[in-house]
Amino acid sequence: MVKYTERASKSDLYARVKLAPVNEIQRAIAVDTLRQADAVSDAIIWVIAAVRRLFTRDPGRLLHNN
């Protein structure tokens, strides 16, 4: 049996895959797809946060030395 060690917020998705009536190869493909989707969504969220930081004025933060 494959041991799932994913974050708690996504554990429901992984539990559903674990219980799905598919063979081990299909299950492995599904888990890999979930991991890839998680990585893509994390990257998108990181880019959005970086753009927000870029355009947010924070007078207490020194951006560069002059």
mmCIF file of the N, C-alpha and C atoms, coordinates in Angstrom:
data_MODEL
# 
_entry.id   MODEL 
# 
loop_
_atom_site.group_PDB 
_atom_site.id 
_atom_site.type_symbol 
_atom_site.label_atom_id 
_atom_site.label_alt_id 
_atom_site.label_comp_id 
_atom_site.label_asym_id 
_atom_site.label_entity_id 
_atom_site.label_seq_id 
_atom_site.pdbx_PDB_ins_code 
_atom_site.Cartn_x 
_atom_site.Cartn_y 
_atom_site.Cartn_z 
_atom_site.occupancy 
_atom_site.B_iso_or_equiv 
_atom_site.pdbx_formal_charge 
_atom_site.auth_seq_id 
_atom_site.auth_comp_id 
_atom_site.auth_asym_id 
_atom_site.auth_atom_id 
_atom_site.pdbx_PDB_model_num 
ATOM 1   N N  . MET A 1 1  ? 0.841   -1.176 0.000   1.00 0.00 ? 1  MET A N  1 
ATOM 2   C CA . MET A 1 1  ? 0.000   0.000  0.000   1.00 0.00 ? 1  MET A CA 1 
ATOM 3   C C  . MET A 1 1  ? 0.885   1.238  0.000   1.00 0.00 ? 1  MET A C  1 
ATOM 4   N N  . VAL A 1 2  ? 0.517   2.226  -0.793  1.00 0.00 ? 2  VAL A N  1 
ATOM 5   C CA . VAL A 1 2  ? 1.265   3.471  -0.883  1.00 0.00 ? 2  VAL A CA 1 
ATOM 6   C C  . VAL A 1 2  ? 0.894   4.352  0.293   1.00 0.00 ? 2  VAL A C  1 
ATOM 7   N N  . LYS A 1 3  ? 1.905   4.951  0.931   1.00 0.00 ? 3  LYS A N  1 
ATOM 8   C CA . LYS A 1 3  ? 1.665   5.823  2.073   1.00 0.00 ? 3  LYS A CA 1 
ATOM 9   C C  . LYS A 1 3  ? 1.542   7.261  1.572   1.00 0.00 ? 3  LYS A C  1 
ATOM 10  N N  . TYR A 1 4  ? 0.459   7.924  1.921   1.00 0.00 ? 4  TYR A N  1 
ATOM 11  C CA . TYR A 1 4  ? 0.220   9.295  1.501   1.00 0.00 ? 4  TYR A CA 1 
ATOM 12  C C  . TYR A 1 4  ? 0.607   10.238 2.630   1.00 0.00 ? 4  TYR A C  1 
ATOM 13  N N  . THR A 1 5  ? 1.483   11.187 2.339   1.00 0.00 ? 5  THR A N  1 
ATOM 14  C CA . THR A 1 5  ? 1.943   12.130 3.342   1.00 0.00 ? 5  THR A CA 1 
ATOM 15  C C  . THR A 1 5  ? 1.722   13.561 2.867   1.00 0.00 ? 5  THR A C  1 
ATOM 16  N N  . GLU A 1 6  ? 0.583   13.845 2.331   1.00 0.00 ? 6  GLU A N  1 
ATOM 17  C CA . GLU A 1 6  ? 0.292   15.172 1.823   1.00 0.00 ? 6  GLU A CA 1 
ATOM 18  C C  . GLU A 1 6  ? -0.253  16.053 2.938   1.00 0.00 ? 6  GLU A C  1 
ATOM 19  N N  . ARG A 1 7  ? -0.260  17.370 2.696   1.00 0.00 ? 7  ARG A N  1 
ATOM 20  C CA . ARG A 1 7  ? -0.756  18.322 3.690   1.00 0.00 ? 7  ARG A CA 1 
ATOM 21  C C  . ARG A 1 7  ? -2.217  18.044 4.023   1.00 0.00 ? 7  ARG A C  1 
ATOM 22  N N  . ALA A 1 8  ? -2.598  18.426 5.226   1.00 0.00 ? 8  ALA A N  1 
ATOM 23  C CA . ALA A 1 8  ? -3.946  18.146 5.714   1.00 0.00 ? 8  ALA A CA 1 
ATOM 24  C C  . ALA A 1 8  ? -5.014  18.805 4.852   1.00 0.00 ? 8  ALA A C  1 
ATOM 25  N N  . SER A 1 9  ? -4.737  19.994 4.314   1.00 0.00 ? 9  SER A N  1 
ATOM 26  C CA . SER A 1 9  ? -5.737  20.693 3.508   1.00 0.00 ? 9  SER A CA 1 
ATOM 27  C C  . SER A 1 9  ? -6.063  19.936 2.238   1.00 0.00 ? 9  SER A C  1 
ATOM 28  N N  . LYS A 1 10 ? -5.144  19.131 1.762   1.00 0.00 ? 10 LYS A N  1 
ATOM 29  C CA . LYS A 1 10 ? -5.370  18.390 0.530   1.00 0.00 ? 10 LYS A CA 1 
ATOM 30  C C  . LYS A 1 10 ? -5.590  16.904 0.793   1.00 0.00 ? 10 LYS A C  1 
ATOM 31  N N  . SER A 1 11 ? -5.636  16.523 2.052   1.00 0.00 ? 11 SER A N  1 
ATOM 32  C CA . SER A 1 11 ? -5.733  15.105 2.383   1.00 0.00 ? 11 SER A CA 1 
ATOM 33  C C  . SER A 1 11 ? -7.040  14.486 1.903   1.00 0.00 ? 11 SER A C  1 
ATOM 34  N N  . ASP A 1 12 ? -8.096  15.277 1.829   1.00 0.00 ? 12 ASP A N  1 
ATOM 35  C CA . ASP A 1 12 ? -9.369  14.744 1.358   1.00 0.00 ? 12 ASP A CA 1 
ATOM 36  C C  . ASP A 1 12 ? -9.263  14.291 -0.098  1.00 0.00 ? 12 ASP A C  1 
ATOM 37  N N  . LEU A 1 13 ? -8.593  15.079 -0.927  1.00 0.00 ? 13 LEU A N  1 
ATOM 38  C CA . LEU A 1 13 ? -8.414  14.685 -2.322  1.00 0.00 ? 13 LEU A CA 1 
ATOM 39  C C  . LEU A 1 13 ? -7.602  13.399 -2.438  1.00 0.00 ? 13 LEU A C  1 
ATOM 40  N N  . TYR A 1 14 ? -6.528  13.319 -1.667  1.00 0.00 ? 14 TYR A N  1 
ATOM 41  C CA . TYR A 1 14 ? -5.692  12.128 -1.718  1.00 0.00 ? 14 TYR A CA 1 
ATOM 42  C C  . TYR A 1 14 ? -6.428  10.910 -1.144  1.00 0.00 ? 14 TYR A C  1 
ATOM 43  N N  . ALA A 1 15 ? -7.270  11.136 -0.143  1.00 0.00 ? 15 ALA A N  1 
ATOM 44  C CA . ALA A 1 15 ? -8.064  10.032 0.410   1.00 0.00 ? 15 ALA A CA 1 
ATOM 45  C C  . ALA A 1 15 ? -9.060  9.515  -0.624  1.00 0.00 ? 15 ALA A C  1 
ATOM 46  N N  . ARG A 1 16 ? -9.636  10.429 -1.389  1.00 0.00 ? 16 ARG A N  1 
ATOM 47  C CA . ARG A 1 16 ? -10.573 10.003 -2.440  1.00 0.00 ? 16 ARG A CA 1 
ATOM 48  C C  . ARG A 1 16 ? -9.862  9.191  -3.519  1.00 0.00 ? 16 ARG A C  1 
ATOM 49  N N  . VAL A 1 17 ? -8.652  9.609  -3.867  1.00 0.00 ? 17 VAL A N  1 
ATOM 50  C CA . VAL A 1 17 ? -7.882  8.848  -4.846  1.00 0.00 ? 17 VAL A CA 1 
ATOM 51  C C  . VAL A 1 17 ? -7.535  7.477  -4.281  1.00 0.00 ? 17 VAL A C  1 
ATOM 52  N N  . LYS A 1 18 ? -7.173  7.451  -3.008  1.00 0.00 ? 18 LYS A N  1 
ATOM 53  C CA . LYS A 1 18 ? -6.820  6.177  -2.361  1.00 0.00 ? 18 LYS A CA 1 
ATOM 54  C C  . LYS A 1 18 ? -7.994  5.197  -2.376  1.00 0.00 ? 18 LYS A C  1 
ATOM 55  N N  . LEU A 1 19 ? -9.212  5.712  -2.250  1.00 0.00 ? 19 LEU A N  1 
ATOM 56  C CA . LEU A 1 19 ? -10.399 4.862  -2.202  1.00 0.00 ? 19 LEU A CA 1 
ATOM 57  C C  . LEU A 1 19 ? -11.027 4.605  -3.569  1.00 0.00 ? 19 LEU A C  1 
ATOM 58  N N  . ALA A 1 20 ? -10.534 5.261  -4.604  1.00 0.00 ? 20 ALA A N  1 
ATOM 59  C CA . ALA A 1 20 ? -11.117 5.105  -5.935  1.00 0.00 ? 20 ALA A CA 1 
ATOM 60  C C  . ALA A 1 20 ? -10.925 3.676  -6.441  1.00 0.00 ? 20 ALA A C  1 
ATOM 61  N N  . PRO A 1 21 ? -11.936 3.167  -7.142  1.00 0.00 ? 21 PRO A N  1 
ATOM 62  C CA . PRO A 1 21 ? -11.847 1.791  -7.652  1.00 0.00 ? 21 PRO A CA 1 
ATOM 63  C C  . PRO A 1 21 ? -11.027 1.719  -8.945  1.00 0.00 ? 21 PRO A C  1 
ATOM 64  N N  . VAL A 1 22 ? -9.721  1.951  -8.821  1.00 0.00 ? 22 VAL A N  1 
ATOM 65  C CA . VAL A 1 22 ? -8.825  1.886  -9.974  1.00 0.00 ? 22 VAL A CA 1 
ATOM 66  C C  . VAL A 1 22 ? -7.627  1.023  -9.609  1.00 0.00 ? 22 VAL A C  1 
ATOM 67  N N  . ASN A 1 23 ? -6.868  0.644  -10.639 1.00 0.00 ? 23 ASN A N  1 
ATOM 68  C CA . ASN A 1 23 ? -5.680  -0.160 -10.357 1.00 0.00 ? 23 ASN A CA 1 
ATOM 69  C C  . ASN A 1 23 ? -4.538  0.731  -9.873  1.00 0.00 ? 23 ASN A C  1 
ATOM 70  N N  . GLU A 1 24 ? -3.445  0.120  -9.465  1.00 0.00 ? 24 GLU A N  1 
ATOM 71  C CA . GLU A 1 24 ? -2.330  0.866  -8.868  1.00 0.00 ? 24 GLU A CA 1 
ATOM 72  C C  . GLU A 1 24 ? -1.684  1.840  -9.836  1.00 0.00 ? 24 GLU A C  1 
ATOM 73  N N  . ILE A 1 25 ? -1.597  1.479  -11.104 1.00 0.00 ? 25 ILE A N  1 
ATOM 74  C CA . ILE A 1 25 ? -0.996  2.377  -12.092 1.00 0.00 ? 25 ILE A CA 1 
ATOM 75  C C  . ILE A 1 25 ? -1.857  3.621  -12.257 1.00 0.00 ? 25 ILE A C  1 
ATOM 76  N N  . GLN A 1 26 ? -3.164  3.441  -12.390 1.00 0.00 ? 26 GLN A N  1 
ATOM 77  C CA . GLN A 1 26 ? -4.063  4.587  -12.517 1.00 0.00 ? 26 GLN A CA 1 
ATOM 78  C C  . GLN A 1 26 ? -4.034  5.447  -11.253 1.00 0.00 ? 26 GLN A C  1 
ATOM 79  N N  . ARG A 1 27 ? -3.947  4.804  -10.109 1.00 0.00 ? 27 ARG A N  1 
ATOM 80  C CA . ARG A 1 27 ? -3.871  5.546  -8.844  1.00 0.00 ? 27 ARG A CA 1 
ATOM 81  C C  . ARG A 1 27 ? -2.584  6.372  -8.788  1.00 0.00 ? 27 ARG A C  1 
ATOM 82  N N  . ALA A 1 28 ? -1.482  5.785  -9.209  1.00 0.00 ? 28 ALA A N  1 
ATOM 83  C CA . ALA A 1 28 ? -0.211  6.510  -9.221  1.00 0.00 ? 28 ALA A CA 1 
ATOM 84  C C  . ALA A 1 28 ? -0.265  7.694  -10.178 1.00 0.00 ? 28 ALA A C  1 
ATOM 85  N N  . ILE A 1 29 ? -0.893  7.519  -11.321 1.00 0.00 ? 29 ILE A N  1 
ATOM 86  C CA . ILE A 1 29 ? -1.057  8.618  -12.275 1.00 0.00 ? 29 ILE A CA 1 
ATOM 87  C C  . ILE A 1 29 ? -1.917  9.724  -11.662 1.00 0.00 ? 29 ILE A C  1 
ATOM 88  N N  . ALA A 1 30 ? -2.987  9.354  -10.982 1.00 0.00 ? 30 ALA A N  1 
ATOM 89  C CA . ALA A 1 30 ? -3.866  10.341 -10.355 1.00 0.00 ? 30 ALA A CA 1 
ATOM 90  C C  . ALA A 1 30 ? -3.139  11.123 -9.264  1.00 0.00 ? 30 ALA A C  1 
ATOM 91  N N  . VAL A 1 31 ? -2.356  10.432 -8.451  1.00 0.00 ? 31 VAL A N  1 
ATOM 92  C CA . VAL A 1 31 ? -1.598  11.102 -7.388  1.00 0.00 ? 31 VAL A CA 1 
ATOM 93  C C  . VAL A 1 31 ? -0.561  12.038 -7.996  1.00 0.00 ? 31 VAL A C  1 
ATOM 94  N N  . ASP A 1 32 ? 0.115   11.591 -9.044  1.00 0.00 ? 32 ASP A N  1 
ATOM 95  C CA . ASP A 1 32 ? 1.106   12.442 -9.697  1.00 0.00 ? 32 ASP A CA 1 
ATOM 96  C C  . ASP A 1 32 ? 0.442   13.678 -10.299 1.00 0.00 ? 32 ASP A C  1 
ATOM 97  N N  . THR A 1 33 ? -0.714  13.514 -10.876 1.00 0.00 ? 33 THR A N  1 
ATOM 98  C CA . THR A 1 33 ? -1.450  14.649 -11.442 1.00 0.00 ? 33 THR A CA 1 
ATOM 99  C C  . THR A 1 33 ? -1.862  15.628 -10.349 1.00 0.00 ? 33 THR A C  1 
ATOM 100 N N  . LEU A 1 34 ? -2.313  15.117 -9.216  1.00 0.00 ? 34 LEU A N  1 
ATOM 101 C CA . LEU A 1 34 ? -2.647  15.999 -8.094  1.00 0.00 ? 34 LEU A CA 1 
ATOM 102 C C  . LEU A 1 34 ? -1.424  16.775 -7.617  1.00 0.00 ? 34 LEU A C  1 
ATOM 103 N N  . ARG A 1 35 ? -0.292  16.118 -7.536  1.00 0.00 ? 35 ARG A N  1 
ATOM 104 C CA . ARG A 1 35 ? 0.937   16.791 -7.099  1.00 0.00 ? 35 ARG A CA 1 
ATOM 105 C C  . ARG A 1 35 ? 1.357   17.878 -8.097  1.00 0.00 ? 35 ARG A C  1 
ATOM 106 N N  . GLN A 1 36 ? 1.244   17.582 -9.390  1.00 0.00 ? 36 GLN A N  1 
ATOM 107 C CA . GLN A 1 36 ? 1.575   18.579 -10.396 1.00 0.00 ? 36 GLN A CA 1 
ATOM 108 C C  . GLN A 1 36 ? 0.625   19.768 -10.332 1.00 0.00 ? 36 GLN A C  1 
ATOM 109 N N  . ALA A 1 37 ? -0.660  19.497 -10.159 1.00 0.00 ? 37 ALA A N  1 
ATOM 110 C CA . ALA A 1 37 ? -1.639  20.578 -10.049 1.00 0.00 ? 37 ALA A CA 1 
ATOM 111 C C  . ALA A 1 37 ? -1.368  21.419 -8.808  1.00 0.00 ? 37 ALA A C  1 
ATOM 112 N N  . ASP A 1 38 ? -0.973  20.777 -7.733  1.00 0.00 ? 38 ASP A N  1 
ATOM 113 C CA . ASP A 1 38 ? -0.630  21.498 -6.505  1.00 0.00 ? 38 ASP A CA 1 
ATOM 114 C C  . ASP A 1 38 ? 0.575   22.403 -6.739  1.00 0.00 ? 38 ASP A C  1 
ATOM 115 N N  . ALA A 1 39 ? 1.576   21.909 -7.444  1.00 0.00 ? 39 ALA A N  1 
ATOM 116 C CA . ALA A 1 39 ? 2.767   22.708 -7.729  1.00 0.00 ? 39 ALA A CA 1 
ATOM 117 C C  . ALA A 1 39 ? 2.432   23.899 -8.622  1.00 0.00 ? 39 ALA A C  1 
ATOM 118 N N  . VAL A 1 40 ? 1.590   23.682 -9.620  1.00 0.00 ? 40 VAL A N  1 
ATOM 119 C CA . VAL A 1 40 ? 1.192   24.772 -10.513 1.00 0.00 ? 40 VAL A CA 1 
ATOM 120 C C  . VAL A 1 40 ? 0.400   25.822 -9.749  1.00 0.00 ? 40 VAL A C  1 
ATOM 121 N N  . SER A 1 41 ? -0.530  25.386 -8.915  1.00 0.00 ? 41 SER A N  1 
ATOM 122 C CA . SER A 1 41 ? -1.326  26.359 -8.159  1.00 0.00 ? 41 SER A CA 1 
ATOM 123 C C  . SER A 1 41 ? -0.461  27.121 -7.160  1.00 0.00 ? 41 SER A C  1 
ATOM 124 N N  . ASP A 1 42 ? 0.505   26.458 -6.535  1.00 0.00 ? 42 ASP A N  1 
ATOM 125 C CA . ASP A 1 42 ? 1.432   27.153 -5.638  1.00 0.00 ? 42 ASP A CA 1 
ATOM 126 C C  . ASP A 1 42 ? 2.255   28.193 -6.395  1.00 0.00 ? 42 ASP A C  1 
ATOM 127 N N  . ALA A 1 43 ? 2.685   27.859 -7.606  1.00 0.00 ? 43 ALA A N  1 
ATOM 128 C CA . ALA A 1 43 ? 3.457   28.799 -8.416  1.00 0.00 ? 43 ALA A CA 1 
ATOM 129 C C  . ALA A 1 43 ? 2.619   30.013 -8.803  1.00 0.00 ? 43 ALA A C  1 
ATOM 130 N N  . ILE A 1 44 ? 1.370   29.787 -9.161  1.00 0.00 ? 44 ILE A N  1 
ATOM 131 C CA . ILE A 1 44 ? 0.482   30.894 -9.514  1.00 0.00 ? 44 ILE A CA 1 
ATOM 132 C C  . ILE A 1 44 ? 0.259   31.803 -8.309  1.00 0.00 ? 44 ILE A C  1 
ATOM 133 N N  . ILE A 1 45 ? 0.029   31.217 -7.164  1.00 0.00 ? 45 ILE A N  1 
ATOM 134 C CA . ILE A 1 45 ? -0.171  32.017 -5.946  1.00 0.00 ? 45 ILE A CA 1 
ATOM 135 C C  . ILE A 1 45 ? 1.098   32.795 -5.608  1.00 0.00 ? 45 ILE A C  1 
ATOM 136 N N  . TRP A 1 46 ? 2.273   32.195 -5.796  1.00 0.00 ? 46 TRP A N  1 
ATOM 137 C CA . TRP A 1 46 ? 3.529   32.885 -5.538  1.00 0.00 ? 46 TRP A CA 1 
ATOM 138 C C  . TRP A 1 46 ? 3.692   34.088 -6.462  1.00 0.00 ? 46 TRP A C  1 
ATOM 139 N N  . VAL A 1 47 ? 3.367   33.915 -7.751  1.00 0.00 ? 47 VAL A N  1 
ATOM 140 C CA . VAL A 1 47 ? 3.477   35.014 -8.717  1.00 0.00 ? 47 VAL A CA 1 
ATOM 141 C C  . VAL A 1 47 ? 2.521   36.141 -8.356  1.00 0.00 ? 47 VAL A C  1 
ATOM 142 N N  . ILE A 1 48 ? 1.296   35.810 -7.993  1.00 0.00 ? 48 ILE A N  1 
ATOM 143 C CA . ILE A 1 48 ? 0.323   36.832 -7.606  1.00 0.00 ? 48 ILE A CA 1 
ATOM 144 C C  . ILE A 1 48 ? 0.817   37.601 -6.388  1.00 0.00 ? 48 ILE A C  1 
ATOM 145 N N  . ALA A 1 49 ? 1.338   36.895 -5.402  1.00 0.00 ? 49 ALA A N  1 
ATOM 146 C CA . ALA A 1 49 ? 1.856   37.559 -4.203  1.00 0.00 ? 49 ALA A CA 1 
ATOM 147 C C  . ALA A 1 49 ? 3.054   38.441 -4.546  1.00 0.00 ? 49 ALA A C  1 
ATOM 148 N N  . ALA A 1 50 ? 3.922   37.987 -5.447  1.00 0.00 ? 50 ALA A N  1 
ATOM 149 C CA . ALA A 1 50 ? 5.088   38.782 -5.840  1.00 0.00 ? 50 ALA A CA 1 
ATOM 150 C C  . ALA A 1 50 ? 4.662   40.056 -6.561  1.00 0.00 ? 50 ALA A C  1 
ATOM 151 N N  . VAL A 1 51 ? 3.678   39.956 -7.430  1.00 0.00 ? 51 VAL A N  1 
ATOM 152 C CA . VAL A 1 51 ? 3.182   41.137 -8.137  1.00 0.00 ? 51 VAL A CA 1 
ATOM 153 C C  . VAL A 1 51 ? 2.544   42.112 -7.148  1.00 0.00 ? 51 VAL A C  1 
ATOM 154 N N  . ARG A 1 52 ? 1.787   41.600 -6.200  1.00 0.00 ? 52 ARG A N  1 
ATOM 155 C CA . ARG A 1 52 ? 1.202   42.470 -5.177  1.00 0.00 ? 52 ARG A CA 1 
ATOM 156 C C  . ARG A 1 52 ? 2.289   43.187 -4.383  1.00 0.00 ? 52 ARG A C  1 
ATOM 157 N N  . ARG A 1 53 ? 3.333   42.452 -3.995  1.00 0.00 ? 53 ARG A N  1 
ATOM 158 C CA . ARG A 1 53 ? 4.426   43.083 -3.252  1.00 0.00 ? 53 ARG A CA 1 
ATOM 159 C C  . ARG A 1 53 ? 5.130   44.132 -4.090  1.00 0.00 ? 53 ARG A C  1 
ATOM 160 N N  . LEU A 1 54 ? 5.227   43.882 -5.384  1.00 0.00 ? 54 LEU A N  1 
ATOM 161 C CA . LEU A 1 54 ? 5.899   44.811 -6.276  1.00 0.00 ? 54 LEU A CA 1 
ATOM 162 C C  . LEU A 1 54 ? 5.156   46.143 -6.361  1.00 0.00 ? 54 LEU A C  1 
ATOM 163 N N  . PHE A 1 55 ? 3.836   46.108 -6.364  1.00 0.00 ? 55 PHE A N  1 
ATOM 164 C CA . PHE A 1 55 ? 3.039   47.310 -6.530  1.00 0.00 ? 55 PHE A CA 1 
ATOM 165 C C  . PHE A 1 55 ? 2.474   47.869 -5.236  1.00 0.00 ? 55 PHE A C  1 
ATOM 166 N N  . THR A 1 56 ? 2.798   47.269 -4.114  1.00 0.00 ? 56 THR A N  1 
ATOM 167 C CA . THR A 1 56 ? 2.331   47.768 -2.822  1.00 0.00 ? 56 THR A CA 1 
ATOM 168 C C  . THR A 1 56 ? 3.390   48.686 -2.243  1.00 0.00 ? 56 THR A C  1 
ATOM 169 N N  . ARG A 1 57 ? 2.950   49.844 -1.826  1.00 0.00 ? 57 ARG A N  1 
ATOM 170 C CA . ARG A 1 57 ? 3.886   50.787 -1.218  1.00 0.00 ? 57 ARG A CA 1 
ATOM 171 C C  . ARG A 1 57 ? 3.949   50.510 0.271   1.00 0.00 ? 57 ARG A C  1 
ATOM 172 N N  . ASP A 1 58 ? 5.136   50.275 0.748   1.00 0.00 ? 58 ASP A N  1 
ATOM 173 C CA . ASP A 1 58 ? 5.363   50.057 2.170   1.00 0.00 ? 58 ASP A CA 1 
ATOM 174 C C  . ASP A 1 58 ? 6.457   51.025 2.607   1.00 0.00 ? 58 ASP A C  1 
ATOM 175 N N  . PRO A 1 59 ? 6.079   52.173 3.198   1.00 0.00 ? 59 PRO A N  1 
ATOM 176 C CA . PRO A 1 59 ? 7.083   53.180 3.532   1.00 0.00 ? 59 PRO A CA 1 
ATOM 177 C C  . PRO A 1 59 ? 8.088   52.712 4.570   1.00 0.00 ? 59 PRO A C  1 
ATOM 178 N N  . GLY A 1 60 ? 7.777   51.701 5.330   1.00 0.00 ? 60 GLY A N  1 
ATOM 179 C CA . GLY A 1 60 ? 8.706   51.212 6.351   1.00 0.00 ? 60 GLY A CA 1 
ATOM 180 C C  . GLY A 1 60 ? 9.765   50.286 5.805   1.00 0.00 ? 60 GLY A C  1 
ATOM 181 N N  . ARG A 1 61 ? 9.646   49.921 4.546   1.00 0.00 ? 61 ARG A N  1 
ATOM 182 C CA . ARG A 1 61 ? 10.587  48.968 3.960   1.00 0.00 ? 61 ARG A CA 1 
ATOM 183 C C  . ARG A 1 61 ? 11.508  49.686 2.983   1.00 0.00 ? 61 ARG A C  1 
ATOM 184 N N  . LEU A 1 62 ? 12.790  49.547 3.149   1.00 0.00 ? 62 LEU A N  1 
ATOM 185 C CA . LEU A 1 62 ? 13.772  50.146 2.268   1.00 0.00 ? 62 LEU A CA 1 
ATOM 186 C C  . LEU A 1 62 ? 13.990  49.207 1.086   1.00 0.00 ? 62 LEU A C  1 
ATOM 187 N N  . LEU A 1 63 ? 13.717  49.685 -0.125  1.00 0.00 ? 63 LEU A N  1 
ATOM 188 C CA . LEU A 1 63 ? 13.828  48.830 -1.292  1.00 0.00 ? 63 LEU A CA 1 
ATOM 189 C C  . LEU A 1 63 ? 15.255  48.739 -1.821  1.00 0.00 ? 63 LEU A C  1 
ATOM 190 N N  . HIS A 1 64 ? 16.036  49.820 -1.721  1.00 0.00 ? 64 HIS A N  1 
ATOM 191 C CA . HIS A 1 64 ? 17.407  49.798 -2.185  1.00 0.00 ? 64 HIS A CA 1 
ATOM 192 C C  . HIS A 1 64 ? 18.199  50.893 -1.470  1.00 0.00 ? 64 HIS A C  1 
ATOM 193 N N  . ASN A 1 65 ? 19.471  50.783 -1.529  1.00 0.00 ? 65 ASN A N  1 
ATOM 194 C CA . ASN A 1 65 ? 20.346  51.777 -0.878  1.00 0.00 ? 65 ASN A CA 1 
ATOM 195 C C  . ASN A 1 65 ? 20.739  52.846 -1.888  1.00 0.00 ? 65 ASN A C  1 
ATOM 196 N N  . ASN A 1 66 ? 20.607  54.100 -1.488  1.00 0.00 ? 66 ASN A N  1 
ATOM 197 C CA . ASN A 1 66 ? 21.024  55.213 -2.346  1.00 0.00 ? 66 ASN A CA 1 
ATOM 198 C C  . ASN A 1 66 ? 22.159  55.937 -1.711  1.00 0.00 ? 66 ASN A C  1 
# 
